[in-house]
């Protein structure tokens, strides 16, 4: 094979009639460059697939072309499937046919990977004959996050390059590999320290052609760990079944990888296809796909579209407790300068110790290097003088959950902060409009409700009072993205979206407990549904005294007709606040983290039933979850109906990213759609015959059922 022309030869745009714009073909000497140009991330739309196939065939038929170079335009190679095609019937050519055609090409096909090469993008690269990495490349097969497995040969080609065990682990994790890790794993041939993927690819193509390199097909390679992989996959299967309890696609991924060991390539592809279609038909795919979509749609709020965010580089946190320290570390990790203010020297010393403890924990877990920790803490300034906040761009108050205390803080901030500084409160329940009212700048006040631990939890409720300026909302959303949080816009009410709905389904759990189900039975049913913890385990973890204080605060406004369960109060009166006291709904002997059943708690529950004349009845796990979820969905519908949440998907996002709702169920509103809203409404109406005050159906739910619509129709209308 003769050498290619020098890479600086004048390019000529191919005359092939590929779909306009998405795949641009240029000829550099004997190398045909196929550049994927489908902003923003070169997703594999039907036009891209057709363009690749058409341009590849043109290159193969051209006798002057000796090799084909695949590159992506912009910051990515190919970041995966086009989400605009999700849920629609497949259109030809399907990706597996494109990949097979790339691999079958008689001329060497070289993929140059820079930026994201994910999902179908990596499958395209695996079908190429040679792979060149640039330093910023990220390679991964994240289909498991959508309830799927790689369906274009990824489960058959990846094991032949990196080994079956490593390939299965890559797919099960859903996480990408860095360029260096991908090279070490065997997914690529070469790592080049270059910025221009076309220039780097042409230089390497020229070298390969000079060496007489021919097409080298992944399908023809043996699986390198074939001797040990069967046992390794069996162990991985057992571990995966335990870790991904209830999930469908992870075990199908292992089955597909096992086919690469046991079957010839073509039969392995056929088995992959069968398993892929099984995943496609799973209800879990619907839930995971909705979660993926909702995570992106929550960013689309009117204020963030109509206004530019204010500049934020210097941030302050008022309060150095667990929450304040977590917020400070999240901001420091985002590259911000952070002032922390506490009321006195002793309190700020504790705050500084809390920040340093979190950073040291990050080092111990390998998430920070010691040098990065020191650089991060160099941007942290603790103090007690509010005057130090004169030039900060944004302040987050994270003090005790008391309206008067918070109002005093905001009066002080109003005096010292510069005009245009954003003043945010981290309150979980309180009226932010009442906090803003004590300032002369209510337009600059917003709620930023972080979830604990704030440096880890993904959810950030952005609570918007009526008088808040649009650019302040835009600033909050921009900050959330900088902090790598999932922001959800919420309106002002007691508890906003998440804690308001939590109060409703927690009340349903209390009723179940008083009516006959033990807290341990309820927790077990909720865990079996897919939550990591049940509601009474969560109370013990957070501290029963927190809920007790909230119940006392709300006592004056409680409807006297409403049923009130006092069991949790009886425990708190004994000083049983959960893990921190060694006893709550569960026993925690010797500081244990996992609780044990407490017979004395069951005696207290029985005594409360007898005092109220309640005859205990038994509940199946299914009956427990019907009530638990009906309460969650019904209150969620009210939250949407009142405009506290913009769309049902906002409720879903809050629970997926802040409350441990099982991702594969899509969130409570998506779950309700999948059950069928008529069935959910019928359950609520049946429960209402026993307690019409609590089980009052949401008007929105009744309206949607009457119209034959679902919650997702509201999401689509708002998109």
PLY file of the C-alpha trace (Angstrom):
ply
format ascii 1.0
element vertex 719
property float x
property float y
property float z
element edge 718
property int vertex1
property int vertex2
end_header
0.00 0.00 0.00
1.41 3.35 -0.95
1.87 6.24 1.42
-0.82 8.90 1.74
-0.17 12.41 0.56
1.13 14.86 3.16
-1.54 15.93 5.62
-1.32 19.56 4.53
-2.52 18.73 1.02
-5.38 20.94 -0.14
-8.69 19.37 0.84
-11.46 18.84 -1.65
-15.05 18.53 -0.46
-16.57 15.27 -1.64
-19.39 15.56 -4.10
-21.28 12.68 -2.51
-24.94 13.46 -1.86
-24.90 12.70 1.86
-27.63 14.26 4.04
-26.83 17.94 4.11
-24.39 19.15 6.68
-24.29 16.33 9.25
-21.35 14.38 7.76
-18.86 16.47 5.80
-16.45 14.54 3.57
-13.06 15.97 2.61
-10.17 14.38 0.81
-6.59 14.92 1.97
-4.38 13.07 -0.49
-5.35 9.43 -0.16
-7.32 9.89 3.05
-11.05 10.62 3.10
-11.94 12.55 6.25
-15.55 12.06 7.41
-16.34 14.82 9.89
-19.52 14.39 11.96
-21.08 17.84 12.28
-24.31 17.61 14.29
-24.24 20.18 17.13
-24.08 20.28 20.01
-22.57 16.82 20.67
-22.72 15.01 17.28
-25.48 12.70 18.47
-26.26 9.74 16.23
-29.44 10.95 14.56
-30.86 9.17 11.53
-29.23 11.82 9.34
-25.82 11.17 10.92
-26.19 7.40 10.52
-27.26 7.74 6.89
-24.51 10.28 6.24
-21.82 8.01 7.65
-23.03 5.03 5.67
-23.29 6.99 2.42
-19.91 8.70 2.79
-18.18 5.46 3.76
-19.49 3.68 0.67
-18.39 6.58 -1.51
-14.91 6.41 -0.03
-14.65 2.66 -0.54
-15.67 2.95 -4.18
-13.14 5.71 -4.91
-9.89 4.07 -6.11
-7.88 7.14 -5.06
-8.86 6.71 -1.41
-6.59 4.52 0.68
-7.98 5.11 4.18
-10.96 6.70 5.95
-10.69 9.01 8.98
-13.67 9.44 11.32
-13.65 12.63 13.42
-16.18 14.76 15.23
-16.50 18.48 14.81
-16.49 20.66 17.91
-15.80 19.28 21.39
-17.00 15.70 20.94
-16.48 12.68 18.73
-20.00 11.26 19.11
-21.74 11.61 22.48
-24.29 8.85 21.88
-27.84 8.51 20.62
-29.99 11.47 19.68
-32.44 11.94 22.56
-34.92 13.50 20.13
-35.43 10.02 18.67
-36.07 8.33 22.02
-39.44 6.63 22.13
-39.90 6.76 18.35
-39.83 3.79 15.92
-36.30 3.11 14.63
-35.41 4.58 11.25
-33.01 2.99 8.78
-30.12 2.72 8.76
-29.95 1.41 12.32
-26.67 1.84 14.14
-25.71 -1.83 14.21
-25.81 -1.90 10.38
-23.65 1.23 10.22
-21.11 -0.30 12.62
-21.02 -3.58 10.72
-20.47 -1.68 7.47
-17.61 0.32 8.99
-15.95 -2.86 10.20
-16.44 -4.58 6.83
-14.78 -1.73 4.90
-11.88 -3.00 2.77
-9.85 0.13 3.47
-8.47 1.03 6.92
-10.93 3.08 8.97
-9.37 5.20 11.72
-11.41 6.85 14.48
-9.94 9.90 16.19
-11.54 10.27 19.61
-11.58 13.65 21.33
-14.14 14.70 23.92
-17.09 12.37 24.41
-17.19 8.99 22.67
-20.13 7.52 24.53
-22.70 4.81 23.90
-23.27 4.46 20.18
-20.35 6.83 19.62
-17.96 4.36 21.22
-19.62 1.49 19.35
-18.81 3.31 16.09
-15.21 3.64 17.25
-15.00 -0.04 18.25
-16.12 -0.98 14.72
-13.29 1.10 13.22
-10.00 -0.65 12.52
-7.76 1.75 14.46
-8.44 4.19 17.30
-6.45 7.30 18.16
-7.09 9.13 21.45
-6.60 12.80 22.21
-6.08 13.80 25.88
-9.61 15.09 26.51
-11.32 11.93 25.24
-13.90 10.21 27.46
-14.95 6.69 26.46
-17.95 4.89 27.90
-20.96 2.68 27.34
-23.58 4.23 29.66
-26.68 2.48 28.27
-27.34 0.88 31.67
-28.42 4.32 32.89
-31.32 4.13 30.42
-32.24 0.55 31.24
-30.53 -0.75 28.09
-27.36 -2.46 26.93
-25.13 -1.52 24.00
-27.08 -2.73 20.98
-24.75 -2.09 18.03
-22.07 -4.65 18.79
-20.58 -3.03 21.89
-21.12 -6.11 24.07
-19.28 -8.23 21.49
-16.47 -5.91 20.39
-15.46 -4.38 23.73
-14.65 -7.80 25.31
-12.39 -8.59 22.35
-10.37 -5.44 23.00
-10.29 -5.10 26.80
-11.36 -8.51 28.11
-14.81 -9.73 29.09
-14.64 -8.86 32.80
-13.35 -5.31 32.22
-15.88 -4.74 29.44
-18.77 -5.90 31.63
-17.60 -3.66 34.46
-17.39 -0.68 32.12
-20.95 -1.23 30.92
-22.33 -1.90 34.40
-20.78 1.25 35.84
-22.19 3.53 33.15
-19.17 5.76 33.78
-16.63 6.90 31.17
-12.92 6.17 31.12
-10.34 8.89 30.71
-8.12 8.77 27.63
-5.23 7.34 29.65
-7.43 4.68 31.27
-9.00 3.75 27.93
-5.56 3.31 26.37
-4.42 1.14 29.26
-7.60 -0.93 28.99
-6.94 -1.68 25.32
-9.84 0.26 23.83
-7.48 2.34 21.69
-4.13 2.00 19.96
-2.49 5.33 20.61
-2.75 8.51 22.71
-1.53 11.67 21.01
-0.92 14.96 22.84
-2.58 17.10 20.18
-5.36 19.67 19.93
-6.47 19.23 16.33
-8.11 15.82 15.76
-7.95 16.10 11.95
-4.24 16.97 11.87
-3.40 14.26 14.41
-5.50 11.70 12.57
-4.00 12.52 9.17
-0.48 12.27 10.54
-1.18 8.86 12.05
-3.04 7.67 8.94
-0.04 8.64 6.85
2.24 6.65 9.16
-0.04 3.61 9.12
-0.29 3.62 5.35
3.47 3.96 5.06
3.75 0.79 7.15
1.32 -1.01 4.85
-1.41 -1.20 7.48
-4.60 -2.93 6.33
-8.12 -3.19 7.71
-7.97 -4.85 11.15
-11.35 -6.04 12.34
-12.25 -6.22 16.02
-14.63 -9.09 15.36
-11.70 -11.33 14.41
-9.86 -10.85 17.72
-10.00 -13.45 20.51
-11.28 -12.41 23.93
-8.00 -11.91 25.86
-9.24 -13.23 29.24
-11.25 -16.14 27.81
-9.60 -18.65 30.18
-10.70 -16.86 33.35
-13.67 -14.79 32.24
-16.38 -17.40 32.81
-15.66 -17.60 36.52
-15.15 -13.83 36.72
-18.50 -13.14 35.07
-20.27 -15.57 37.38
-18.86 -13.77 40.43
-19.72 -10.41 38.89
-23.25 -11.63 38.21
-23.77 -12.52 41.86
-22.36 -9.20 43.02
-24.47 -7.27 40.50
-27.68 -9.06 41.52
-27.02 -7.95 45.09
-26.02 -4.34 44.30
-28.62 -3.59 41.62
-31.58 -5.13 43.41
-34.65 -5.03 41.18
-32.89 -3.68 38.08
-33.39 -5.51 34.79
-30.65 -4.46 32.36
-27.46 -5.07 34.43
-27.86 -8.85 34.40
-28.75 -8.73 30.69
-25.46 -6.91 30.08
-23.54 -9.75 31.72
-25.50 -12.27 29.67
-24.61 -10.42 26.47
-20.92 -10.26 27.38
-21.01 -13.98 28.17
-22.23 -14.53 24.60
-18.98 -12.99 23.36
-17.17 -15.83 25.14
-19.45 -18.66 24.11
-20.62 -17.84 20.59
-19.12 -16.92 17.21
-19.29 -13.19 16.50
-22.41 -13.23 14.29
-24.33 -15.38 16.76
-23.13 -13.14 19.59
-24.51 -10.11 17.73
-27.83 -11.89 17.34
-27.94 -12.70 21.05
-27.06 -9.10 21.89
-29.98 -8.00 19.73
-32.40 -10.34 21.51
-31.32 -9.08 24.92
-31.43 -5.45 23.75
-35.05 -5.89 22.65
-35.92 -7.46 26.01
-34.53 -4.34 27.70
-36.42 -2.11 25.29
-39.68 -3.81 26.29
-39.00 -3.45 30.03
-41.06 -0.85 31.96
-37.79 0.07 33.66
-36.57 1.57 30.40
-39.53 3.95 30.43
-38.70 5.09 33.94
-34.98 5.50 33.31
-35.56 7.30 30.04
-37.94 9.69 31.77
-35.39 10.32 34.53
-32.73 11.08 31.91
-35.07 13.50 30.13
-36.36 15.16 33.31
-32.81 15.85 34.49
-32.33 18.03 31.40
-35.80 19.56 31.20
-35.70 20.99 34.74
-33.22 23.58 33.46
-35.90 25.08 31.22
-37.58 27.72 33.38
-38.91 31.03 32.08
-36.62 33.30 34.12
-33.47 31.41 33.15
-34.45 31.82 29.48
-35.29 35.51 29.59
-32.44 36.93 31.71
-28.67 36.63 31.89
-27.20 35.49 35.23
-25.24 37.86 37.42
-21.52 37.27 37.84
-20.62 35.12 40.85
-17.00 34.54 41.86
-17.01 35.34 45.59
-19.56 33.56 47.73
-20.36 33.69 51.44
-21.97 31.14 53.74
-23.59 32.21 57.00
-23.38 29.34 59.44
-20.70 26.68 59.84
-22.77 23.70 60.91
-23.11 20.49 58.92
-25.16 22.13 56.18
-23.14 25.34 55.98
-19.86 23.44 55.82
-21.20 21.18 53.08
-22.37 24.17 51.04
-18.97 25.85 51.51
-17.11 22.76 50.29
-19.40 22.41 47.26
-18.65 26.03 46.34
-14.91 25.61 46.93
-14.85 22.52 44.72
-16.49 24.63 42.00
-13.55 27.04 42.12
-15.29 29.83 44.06
-13.81 31.94 46.85
-15.82 31.35 50.02
-16.22 33.48 53.15
-17.84 31.79 56.15
-19.38 33.84 58.94
-20.39 32.59 62.39
-21.61 34.40 65.49
-18.41 34.12 67.58
-14.86 32.76 67.61
-15.85 29.42 69.10
-18.57 28.84 66.51
-16.35 29.76 63.54
-13.64 27.44 64.85
-16.19 24.63 64.75
-17.25 25.71 61.27
-13.66 25.67 60.02
-13.15 22.23 61.59
-16.28 21.00 59.80
-15.00 22.25 56.44
-11.57 20.71 56.99
-13.11 17.41 58.11
-15.10 17.16 54.87
-12.01 17.96 52.79
-9.92 15.42 54.69
-12.63 12.83 54.08
-12.49 13.60 50.36
-8.72 13.03 50.42
-9.14 9.74 52.30
-11.64 8.55 49.66
-9.35 9.54 46.80
-11.67 12.29 45.55
-9.10 15.01 46.32
-5.33 14.98 46.34
-3.61 16.56 49.35
-2.40 19.34 47.07
-5.91 19.97 45.73
-7.20 20.08 49.33
-4.66 22.75 50.23
-5.49 24.78 47.11
-9.18 24.51 47.89
-8.78 25.64 51.51
-6.64 28.57 50.38
-9.85 30.06 48.93
-11.74 29.61 52.23
-11.87 32.58 54.64
-13.59 32.06 58.03
-14.60 34.97 60.24
-17.17 36.63 62.49
-17.43 40.12 60.97
-20.27 40.73 58.51
-18.33 43.69 57.11
-16.08 41.15 55.36
-19.02 40.44 53.04
-19.07 43.90 51.48
-17.78 42.66 48.11
-19.21 39.13 47.84
-21.48 38.36 44.89
-23.81 35.88 46.57
-24.56 34.95 50.19
-26.17 31.70 51.35
-27.64 31.75 54.84
-27.57 28.34 56.54
-28.41 29.03 60.18
-30.94 27.49 62.56
-34.43 26.87 61.10
-36.13 29.73 62.90
-37.84 32.60 61.08
-36.75 35.28 63.56
-33.12 34.14 63.49
-33.06 34.13 59.72
-34.70 37.54 59.48
-32.02 38.96 61.80
-29.34 37.55 59.50
-30.96 39.12 56.44
-31.22 42.51 58.12
-27.47 42.37 58.69
-26.82 41.26 55.11
-29.00 44.06 53.78
-26.81 46.56 55.60
-23.40 45.30 54.46
-23.76 43.57 51.07
-23.16 45.54 47.89
-26.01 46.45 45.54
-26.76 43.56 43.22
-25.49 40.86 45.57
-27.81 37.85 45.62
-29.12 36.99 49.11
-30.13 33.34 49.44
-31.61 31.31 52.28
-31.19 27.56 52.73
-34.46 27.16 54.64
-36.27 23.84 54.28
-39.77 25.04 55.14
-40.00 28.73 56.05
-41.69 31.54 54.11
-38.95 33.11 52.00
-41.16 36.08 51.15
-41.30 36.87 54.89
-37.51 36.67 55.06
-37.13 38.92 52.00
-39.58 41.44 53.45
-37.11 42.56 56.15
-34.69 43.77 53.44
-34.82 46.80 51.17
-34.06 44.52 48.21
-36.62 41.67 48.07
-35.90 41.37 44.33
-32.44 40.01 45.23
-33.67 37.32 47.66
-34.11 33.67 46.68
-34.23 30.24 48.30
-31.42 27.76 47.68
-32.53 24.61 49.49
-29.57 22.23 49.57
-29.92 18.64 50.70
-27.57 17.09 53.23
-24.72 16.32 52.82
-24.64 19.40 50.60
-21.29 18.62 48.96
-22.64 15.26 47.77
-26.41 15.43 47.26
-27.37 16.39 43.72
-30.68 18.17 44.27
-30.96 21.93 44.75
-34.48 23.34 45.13
-34.47 26.92 43.84
-37.37 28.58 45.63
-38.67 31.70 43.90
-40.75 34.28 45.80
-43.05 36.45 43.74
-40.85 39.57 43.88
-37.54 37.88 42.96
-35.90 39.31 39.83
-35.54 37.10 36.75
-31.76 37.52 36.64
-31.52 36.34 40.25
-33.33 33.14 39.23
-30.99 32.80 36.26
-28.04 33.30 38.61
-29.29 30.55 40.91
-29.62 28.10 38.01
-26.16 29.02 36.70
-24.68 28.52 40.17
-26.40 25.15 40.51
-24.85 23.94 37.28
-21.46 25.22 38.36
-21.85 23.27 41.61
-22.88 20.20 39.54
-26.33 20.14 41.12
-29.71 19.32 39.61
-31.72 22.54 40.04
-35.50 22.42 40.34
-37.57 25.60 40.48
-40.11 25.65 43.32
-42.71 28.11 44.51
-43.15 29.31 48.08
-45.20 27.14 50.42
-44.50 25.22 53.62
-41.93 22.63 52.57
-41.77 23.72 48.92
-41.95 20.66 46.61
-40.08 17.88 48.35
-40.73 18.39 52.04
-44.37 19.28 51.43
-44.96 15.98 49.60
-42.82 14.16 52.16
-45.14 15.38 54.92
-48.12 13.87 53.07
-46.73 10.39 52.49
-45.12 10.35 55.92
-48.61 11.03 57.30
-49.93 8.10 55.27
-47.17 5.94 56.79
-48.15 7.10 60.28
-51.78 6.15 59.60
-50.69 2.73 58.37
-48.63 2.28 61.54
-51.50 3.25 63.83
-53.94 1.09 61.88
-51.89 -2.08 62.21
-48.68 -2.18 60.15
-45.49 -2.05 62.18
-42.84 0.55 61.26
-40.61 -2.37 60.33
-43.15 -3.80 57.90
-43.63 -0.38 56.32
-39.89 0.19 55.96
-39.44 -3.27 54.42
-42.19 -2.64 51.85
-40.66 0.71 50.89
-37.21 -0.85 50.51
-38.64 -3.64 48.37
-40.21 -0.96 46.17
-36.68 0.32 45.49
-35.88 2.98 48.09
-32.63 2.54 50.00
-34.41 3.25 53.30
-37.92 3.30 54.67
-39.54 6.38 56.26
-38.90 5.37 59.86
-35.27 4.56 59.14
-34.97 8.03 57.59
-36.45 9.63 60.73
-33.91 7.84 62.88
-31.07 8.89 60.59
-32.09 12.57 60.45
-33.07 12.76 64.11
-36.59 12.43 65.44
-36.29 15.75 67.26
-36.26 17.60 63.91
-39.71 16.34 62.94
-40.92 16.87 66.50
-39.94 20.55 66.34
-41.76 20.90 62.99
-44.91 19.31 64.40
-44.84 21.71 67.36
-44.39 24.66 65.00
-47.37 23.56 62.93
-49.61 22.69 65.89
-51.32 26.08 65.95
-52.34 25.81 62.29
-53.27 22.13 62.28
-56.84 21.40 61.20
-58.60 20.20 64.36
-60.57 17.73 62.23
-57.38 16.09 60.96
-56.22 12.79 62.36
-53.00 13.15 64.35
-50.75 10.19 65.17
-48.78 10.72 68.38
-46.53 7.67 68.31
-43.43 9.60 67.20
-44.11 12.18 69.92
-44.17 9.42 72.55
-40.70 8.31 71.43
-39.34 11.87 71.42
-40.73 12.48 74.92
-38.48 9.64 76.06
-35.46 11.23 74.36
-35.37 8.56 71.66
-34.27 10.62 68.67
-32.74 7.87 66.54
-29.16 6.97 65.76
-27.64 9.90 67.63
-29.25 8.76 70.89
-28.90 5.03 70.22
-32.64 4.59 70.06
-35.58 5.78 67.98
-37.97 3.57 66.07
-35.04 1.15 66.02
-32.39 0.18 68.53
-28.75 1.07 67.77
-26.65 -0.78 70.36
-23.04 0.31 70.78
-23.34 3.01 68.12
-24.48 0.62 65.39
-25.47 2.25 62.07
-28.12 -0.34 61.19
-31.08 -0.60 63.53
-32.68 -3.52 65.28
-36.36 -4.12 65.95
-37.35 -2.63 69.32
-40.10 -4.60 71.13
-40.73 -1.62 73.42
-41.59 0.56 70.41
-44.17 -2.04 69.38
-45.61 -1.88 72.92
-45.90 1.92 72.70
-47.67 1.60 69.34
-50.10 -0.96 70.76
-50.81 1.30 73.73
-51.59 4.22 71.41
-53.97 2.07 69.37
-55.78 0.94 72.51
-56.00 4.52 73.81
-57.75 5.56 70.57
-59.85 2.42 70.27
-58.23 1.32 67.00
-58.50 -2.38 66.16
-55.25 -3.29 64.42
-55.47 -4.95 61.00
-52.78 -6.49 58.84
-51.48 -4.98 55.61
-49.68 -6.72 52.77
-46.60 -4.99 51.30
-48.69 -4.23 48.20
-51.40 -2.55 50.30
-48.78 -0.53 52.13
-47.26 0.75 48.90
-50.63 1.53 47.31
-51.35 3.96 50.15
-47.81 5.28 50.42
-47.56 6.05 46.70
-51.13 7.32 46.38
-50.41 9.93 49.06
-47.19 10.93 47.29
-48.82 11.23 43.87
-51.92 13.02 45.12
-49.90 15.69 46.92
-47.60 15.94 43.90
-50.63 16.67 41.73
-51.70 19.41 44.14
-48.21 20.91 44.03
-48.37 21.06 40.22
-51.95 22.31 40.27
-50.95 25.23 42.53
-47.87 26.11 40.45
-45.44 25.25 43.27
-43.89 22.91 40.69
-43.93 24.04 37.07
-44.50 20.53 35.67
-44.92 16.97 36.92
-41.35 16.23 35.81
-40.11 18.77 38.39
-41.73 16.68 41.12
-40.09 13.59 39.67
-36.66 15.25 39.60
-36.96 16.37 43.22
-37.66 12.83 44.37
-35.12 11.16 42.10
-32.24 13.38 43.15
-33.19 14.39 46.69
-35.25 11.62 48.27
-33.86 8.36 46.91
-36.81 7.50 44.71
-35.79 4.48 42.58
-34.56 5.92 39.30
-35.87 3.02 37.25
-39.42 3.92 38.30
-38.96 7.43 36.86
-40.29 9.42 39.83
-43.71 9.40 41.52
-45.60 11.13 38.71
-44.08 8.90 36.03
-44.84 5.89 38.22
-48.47 7.02 38.37
-48.59 7.33 34.58
-47.23 3.79 34.23
-49.81 2.44 36.69
-52.56 4.34 34.92
-54.06 7.46 36.47
-57.57 5.95 36.62
-56.25 3.21 38.93
-54.40 5.72 41.16
-57.53 7.89 41.42
-59.70 4.86 42.19
-57.35 3.96 45.07
-57.53 7.49 46.49
-61.32 7.50 46.22
-61.48 4.14 48.01
-59.23 5.38 50.83
-61.32 8.58 51.04
-64.32 6.55 52.19
-62.41 5.98 55.45
-60.76 9.43 55.76
-62.21 12.01 53.34
-60.20 14.88 54.83
-56.75 13.39 54.18
-57.60 11.48 51.01
-59.16 14.36 49.11
-58.32 13.75 45.41
-56.36 16.50 43.68
-58.53 18.39 41.21
-55.77 18.09 38.61
-55.74 14.30 38.95
-59.50 14.13 38.52
-59.31 16.45 35.51
-56.61 14.41 33.75
-58.52 11.17 34.27
-61.71 12.73 32.93
-59.84 13.92 29.83
-58.05 10.61 29.28
-54.66 12.30 29.72
-51.64 11.64 31.92
-49.05 13.73 33.77
-46.60 13.40 30.91
-49.01 15.27 28.64
-48.41 18.32 30.86
-44.65 17.86 30.55
-44.83 17.71 26.77
-47.10 20.73 26.58
-44.58 22.76 28.58
-41.52 21.54 26.64
0 1
1 2
2 3
3 4
4 5
5 6
6 7
7 8
8 9
9 10
10 11
11 12
12 13
13 14
14 15
15 16
16 17
17 18
18 19
19 20
20 21
21 22
22 23
23 24
24 25
25 26
26 27
27 28
28 29
29 30
30 31
31 32
32 33
33 34
34 35
35 36
36 37
37 38
38 39
39 40
40 41
41 42
42 43
43 44
44 45
45 46
46 47
47 48
48 49
49 50
50 51
51 52
52 53
53 54
54 55
55 56
56 57
57 58
58 59
59 60
60 61
61 62
62 63
63 64
64 65
65 66
66 67
67 68
68 69
69 70
70 71
71 72
72 73
73 74
74 75
75 76
76 77
77 78
78 79
79 80
80 81
81 82
82 83
83 84
84 85
85 86
86 87
87 88
88 89
89 90
90 91
91 92
92 93
93 94
94 95
95 96
96 97
97 98
98 99
99 100
100 101
101 102
102 103
103 104
104 105
105 106
106 107
107 108
108 109
109 110
110 111
111 112
112 113
113 114
114 115
115 116
116 117
117 118
118 119
119 120
120 121
121 122
122 123
123 124
124 125
125 126
126 127
127 128
128 129
129 130
130 131
131 132
132 133
133 134
134 135
135 136
136 137
137 138
138 139
139 140
140 141
141 142
142 143
143 144
144 145
145 146
146 147
147 148
148 149
149 150
150 151
151 152
152 153
153 154
154 155
155 156
156 157
157 158
158 159
159 160
160 161
161 162
162 163
163 164
164 165
165 166
166 167
167 168
168 169
169 170
170 171
171 172
172 173
173 174
174 175
175 176
176 177
177 178
178 179
179 180
180 181
181 182
182 183
183 184
184 185
185 186
186 187
187 188
188 189
189 190
190 191
191 192
192 193
193 194
194 195
195 196
196 197
197 198
198 199
199 200
200 201
201 202
202 203
203 204
204 205
205 206
206 207
207 208
208 209
209 210
210 211
211 212
212 213
213 214
214 215
215 216
216 217
217 218
218 219
219 220
220 221
221 222
222 223
223 224
224 225
225 226
226 227
227 228
228 229
229 230
230 231
231 232
232 233
233 234
234 235
235 236
236 237
237 238
238 239
239 240
240 241
241 242
242 243
243 244
244 245
245 246
246 247
247 248
248 249
249 250
250 251
251 252
252 253
253 254
254 255
255 256
256 257
257 258
258 259
259 260
260 261
261 262
262 263
263 264
264 265
265 266
266 267
267 268
268 269
269 270
270 271
271 272
272 273
273 274
274 275
275 276
276 277
277 278
278 279
279 280
280 281
281 282
282 283
283 284
284 285
285 286
286 287
287 288
288 289
289 290
290 291
291 292
292 293
293 294
294 295
295 296
296 297
297 298
298 299
299 300
300 301
301 302
302 303
303 304
304 305
305 306
306 307
307 308
308 309
309 310
310 311
311 312
312 313
313 314
314 315
315 316
316 317
317 318
318 319
319 320
320 321
321 322
322 323
323 324
324 325
325 326
326 327
327 328
328 329
329 330
330 331
331 332
332 333
333 334
334 335
335 336
336 337
337 338
338 339
339 340
340 341
341 342
342 343
343 344
344 345
345 346
346 347
347 348
348 349
349 350
350 351
351 352
352 353
353 354
354 355
355 356
356 357
357 358
358 359
359 360
360 361
361 362
362 363
363 364
364 365
365 366
366 367
367 368
368 369
369 370
370 371
371 372
372 373
373 374
374 375
375 376
376 377
377 378
378 379
379 380
380 381
381 382
382 383
383 384
384 385
385 386
386 387
387 388
388 389
389 390
390 391
391 392
392 393
393 394
394 395
395 396
396 397
397 398
398 399
399 400
400 401
401 402
402 403
403 404
404 405
405 406
406 407
407 408
408 409
409 410
410 411
411 412
412 413
413 414
414 415
415 416
416 417
417 418
418 419
419 420
420 421
421 422
422 423
423 424
424 425
425 426
426 427
427 428
428 429
429 430
430 431
431 432
432 433
433 434
434 435
435 436
436 437
437 438
438 439
439 440
440 441
441 442
442 443
443 444
444 445
445 446
446 447
447 448
448 449
449 450
450 451
451 452
452 453
453 454
454 455
455 456
456 457
457 458
458 459
459 460
460 461
461 462
462 463
463 464
464 465
465 466
466 467
467 468
468 469
469 470
470 471
471 472
472 473
473 474
474 475
475 476
476 477
477 478
478 479
479 480
480 481
481 482
482 483
483 484
484 485
485 486
486 487
487 488
488 489
489 490
490 491
491 492
492 493
493 494
494 495
495 496
496 497
497 498
498 499
499 500
500 501
501 502
502 503
503 504
504 505
505 506
506 507
507 508
508 509
509 510
510 511
511 512
512 513
513 514
514 515
515 516
516 517
517 518
518 519
519 520
520 521
521 522
522 523
523 524
524 525
525 526
526 527
527 528
528 529
529 530
530 531
531 532
532 533
533 534
534 535
535 536
536 537
537 538
538 539
539 540
540 541
541 542
542 543
543 544
544 545
545 546
546 547
547 548
548 549
549 550
550 551
551 552
552 553
553 554
554 555
555 556
556 557
557 558
558 559
559 560
560 561
561 562
562 563
563 564
564 565
565 566
566 567
567 568
568 569
569 570
570 571
571 572
572 573
573 574
574 575
575 576
576 577
577 578
578 579
579 580
580 581
581 582
582 583
583 584
584 585
585 586
586 587
587 588
588 589
589 590
590 591
591 592
592 593
593 594
594 595
595 596
596 597
597 598
598 599
599 600
600 601
601 602
602 603
603 604
604 605
605 606
606 607
607 608
608 609
609 610
610 611
611 612
612 613
613 614
614 615
615 616
616 617
617 618
618 619
619 620
620 621
621 622
622 623
623 624
624 625
625 626
626 627
627 628
628 629
629 630
630 631
631 632
632 633
633 634
634 635
635 636
636 637
637 638
638 639
639 640
640 641
641 642
642 643
643 644
644 645
645 646
646 647
647 648
648 649
649 650
650 651
651 652
652 653
653 654
654 655
655 656
656 657
657 658
658 659
659 660
660 661
661 662
662 663
663 664
664 665
665 666
666 667
667 668
668 669
669 670
670 671
671 672
672 673
673 674
674 675
675 676
676 677
677 678
678 679
679 680
680 681
681 682
682 683
683 684
684 685
685 686
686 687
687 688
688 689
689 690
690 691
691 692
692 693
693 694
694 695
695 696
696 697
697 698
698 699
699 700
700 701
701 702
702 703
703 704
704 705
705 706
706 707
707 708
708 709
709 710
710 711
711 712
712 713
713 714
714 715
715 716
716 717
717 718
